[in-house]
Amino acid sequence: MHGVTIEYRDDGLERAEYNTHTEGANFSGYPPGKSETLRLTDRVRTNLWRVERHQRGKRKRNSQVKKQRTRITCSLFFLTNLSKVVILLAANYDLLILGGGPAGLAAGIYGARAKLKTAIIEKGRPGGQAATTGELVNYPGFGPGTTGPELTQAMADHAQAFGVEFIRDTVTGVKLDENIKVISGKKDDYHAKAVIIALGAEPRLLNVPGEGKLRGKGVSYCATCDADLFEELDVAVVGSGDAAVEEAEYLTRFADSVTMIVIHDEGHVDANQVSAERAFKSDKIKWIWNSTVKTINGDEIVESITVKNIKTGEESDLTVNGVFIYIGTVPKTDLVKDILELNPQGYIITDDQMRTNVEGVYAAGDVRDKYLRQVVTAVADGSIAAVAAQKYIQERELWEKEVINSPKPVVVVYYNPTDMQGTEKTGMVDQFLQNNPGKFNLVKVDATRNELVKTRYQISEESLPLIQLFVDGKVTATINEISEESLKELLK
Ligand SMILES: Cc1cc2nc3c(=O)[nH]c(=O)nc-3n(C[C@H](O)[C@H](O)[C@H](O)COP(=O)(O)OP(=O)(O)OC[C@H]3O[C@@H](n4cnc5c(N)ncnc54)[C@H](O)[C@@H]3O)c2cc1C
């Protein structure tokens, strides 16, 4: 026999036979080269069913269960990927970080340091936008001379040294609503207990004729990447923010002239004062005020731009070999736009723990709604998100073990440890259950610290102490006023 044979019975999957002679088989815990019949536990059964359903693209379980005693031989693919069967038994990662820019790298460092099995999925080289800037002088502790690529490479090395796994893949889809999050990439699917979205942002397009056609043929969004292609040539920079002004100065090392196209009145730029002053002093930088680019012209490569004065309406052609566009960024939130709460500009809304509106899903860095988008804030977000994710995983696993999957009904007492009267009441519950042994388990939760229960069951500090009775993982009763009588009523 080659492959796995799964036998269906009235009650669903019952047993699987497998043969580990098949090359590449990896059924963890079983010796290679052996055939045997496995008694499947409920969890394995469910997961085998999920895998098979996934492979066959079938959504309806009922039709499968009806196929009594149908023997299905799964493909060799199934066996060679049998480690994936274990798949859904457990996530293959504790923490998955989408995006390897500064936010993702910092999250990786904190996640791995907290002993989470952590991976970063990055489609290119780690470093993100910060790796596209030649000068990065405002990261605390790293002054003039620091480059974006150097700083972010150091972050990536740091993460790797702490045991973060780097996966080179492009994320194409996410499924975030279940306990185990599923991230689809071009190469594979990945499963994790918690996810941090750090996909950053991408350059905003000018959306003018010629931009798309001549992208990579003189139109660029990254001076650090492309500046040397314009040695002794003339270029234009569109924009006047930090990135535009700093990158213009970087371009002067290569180009003969750099013309800034600025929408504001003469002398007004959006960049910080230090960068602006340096740029104003540069002999190589020229300025065209109150203007935008109307078209980018050229057949095969950029030959000129048509500049329009927004006050006079006057248009003029400027001969240039390249155009660098720095008019801001747009968040990379397409993948999550129907799942996560976004602000009107498309940035992910989080709280101060970087939590999104979906449990176990965090966002960090430029992708989220915030005041300042810089490396220093991206790494701060990433570290907060990883710490919050670690706490969430720990709390959820404990909660599931002690409450959700408890074979007995569970009395959960939520309390505030700084409230003496409240803690006395938890003692009363303890005593009460000792006098009525056997029927219930008792779990006490400091609801001022446990973020999971606070959010999931909407427990406010004002409502403490509070009791909830859980039967089969679900709340069946709540007591706000704890007394002998209310306990008797609850547990009768
Ligand atoms: C030209 C320029 C100059 C700058 N200069 C400075 C400066 O001097 N100082 C400063 O503090 N900040 C500067 N910034 C801003 C800074 O770079 C960003 O704030 C910072 O990089 C944000 O980090 P992030 O990790 O949130 O996102 P990003 O840096 O955008 O990283 C996101 C990562 O996600 C990856 N990714 C995106 N989509 C996918 C996908 N589908 N699958 C897999 N991976 C994906 C990307 O490849 C990228 O590596 C500059 C930015 C630019 C563009």
The ligand as a MOL file (V3000), in Angstrom:
LIG
                    3D

  0  0  0     0  0            999 V3000
M  V30 BEGIN CTAB
M  V30 COUNTS 53 58 0 0 0
M  V30 BEGIN ATOM
M  V30 1 C 12.4870 57.0920 1.0820 0
M  V30 2 C 12.1350 56.9570 2.4990 0
M  V30 3 C 12.9320 57.5400 3.4690 0
M  V30 4 C 12.6180 57.3940 4.8150 0
M  V30 5 N 13.4460 57.9610 5.7470 0
M  V30 6 C 13.2110 57.7470 7.0570 0
M  V30 7 C 14.1100 58.2600 8.0460 0
M  V30 8 O 15.0890 58.9130 7.7280 0
M  V30 9 N 13.8280 57.9840 9.3450 0
M  V30 10 C 12.7540 57.2600 9.7420 0
M  V30 11 O 12.5790 57.0140 10.9320 0
M  V30 12 N 11.8810 56.7680 8.8220 0
M  V30 13 C 12.0850 56.9970 7.4980 0
M  V30 14 N 11.2120 56.5310 6.5670 0
M  V30 15 C 9.9800 55.8440 7.0390 0
M  V30 16 C 10.2850 54.4030 7.4620 0
M  V30 17 O 11.0410 53.7840 6.4710 0
M  V30 18 C 8.9910 53.6540 7.7220 0
M  V30 19 O 8.2570 54.3460 8.7050 0
M  V30 20 C 9.2630 52.2450 8.2010 0
M  V30 21 O 10.0210 51.5280 7.2740 0
M  V30 22 C 7.9550 51.5100 8.4340 0
M  V30 23 O 8.2490 50.1980 8.7800 0
M  V30 24 P 7.1790 49.0240 8.6470 0
M  V30 25 O 7.8820 47.7980 9.0920 0
M  V30 26 O 5.9340 49.4080 9.3090 0
M  V30 27 O 6.8100 48.9320 7.1040 0
M  V30 28 P 7.7140 48.7770 5.8190 0
M  V30 29 O 9.0450 49.3550 6.0340 0
M  V30 30 O 6.8820 49.2840 4.7120 0
M  V30 31 O 7.8790 47.1860 5.6900 0
M  V30 32 C 6.8380 46.3670 5.2520 0
M  V30 33 C 7.4150 45.0900 4.6920 0
M  V30 34 O 6.3450 44.2260 4.3290 0
M  V30 35 C 6.6820 43.5640 3.1220 0
M  V30 36 N 5.4720 43.1720 2.4380 0
M  V30 37 C 4.5020 43.9850 1.9480 0
M  V30 38 N 3.5400 43.2470 1.3740 0
M  V30 39 C 3.8930 41.9520 1.5060 0
M  V30 40 C 3.2810 40.7180 1.1560 0
M  V30 41 N 2.0910 40.6620 0.5270 0
M  V30 42 N 3.9010 39.5670 1.4640 0
M  V30 43 C 5.0950 39.5920 2.1140 0
M  V30 44 N 5.7270 40.7350 2.4780 0
M  V30 45 C 5.1240 41.8920 2.1860 0
M  V30 46 C 7.4640 44.6080 2.3350 0
M  V30 47 O 8.2910 43.9760 1.3700 0
M  V30 48 C 8.2400 45.3080 3.4310 0
M  V30 49 O 9.5090 44.7340 3.6100 0
M  V30 50 C 11.4870 56.6600 5.2060 0
M  V30 51 C 10.6830 56.0630 4.2330 0
M  V30 52 C 10.9890 56.2100 2.8900 0
M  V30 53 C 10.1190 55.5620 1.8460 0
M  V30 END ATOM
M  V30 BEGIN BOND
M  V30 1 1 1 2
M  V30 2 1 2 3
M  V30 3 2 2 52
M  V30 4 2 3 4
M  V30 5 1 4 5
M  V30 6 1 4 50
M  V30 7 2 5 6
M  V30 8 1 6 7
M  V30 9 1 6 13
M  V30 10 2 7 8
M  V30 11 1 7 9
M  V30 12 1 9 10
M  V30 13 2 10 11
M  V30 14 1 10 12
M  V30 15 2 12 13
M  V30 16 1 13 14
M  V30 17 1 14 15
M  V30 18 1 14 50
M  V30 19 1 15 16
M  V30 20 1 16 17
M  V30 21 1 16 18
M  V30 22 1 18 19
M  V30 23 1 18 20
M  V30 24 1 20 21
M  V30 25 1 20 22
M  V30 26 1 22 23
M  V30 27 1 23 24
M  V30 28 2 24 25
M  V30 29 1 24 26
M  V30 30 1 24 27
M  V30 31 1 27 28
M  V30 32 2 28 29
M  V30 33 1 28 30
M  V30 34 1 28 31
M  V30 35 1 31 32
M  V30 36 1 32 33
M  V30 37 1 33 34
M  V30 38 1 33 48
M  V30 39 1 34 35
M  V30 40 1 35 36
M  V30 41 1 35 46
M  V30 42 1 36 37
M  V30 43 1 36 45
M  V30 44 2 37 38
M  V30 45 1 38 39
M  V30 46 1 39 40
M  V30 47 2 39 45
M  V30 48 1 40 41
M  V30 49 2 40 42
M  V30 50 1 42 43
M  V30 51 2 43 44
M  V30 52 1 44 45
M  V30 53 1 46 47
M  V30 54 1 46 48
M  V30 55 1 48 49
M  V30 56 2 50 51
M  V30 57 1 51 52
M  V30 58 1 52 53
M  V30 END BOND
M  V30 END CTAB
M  END
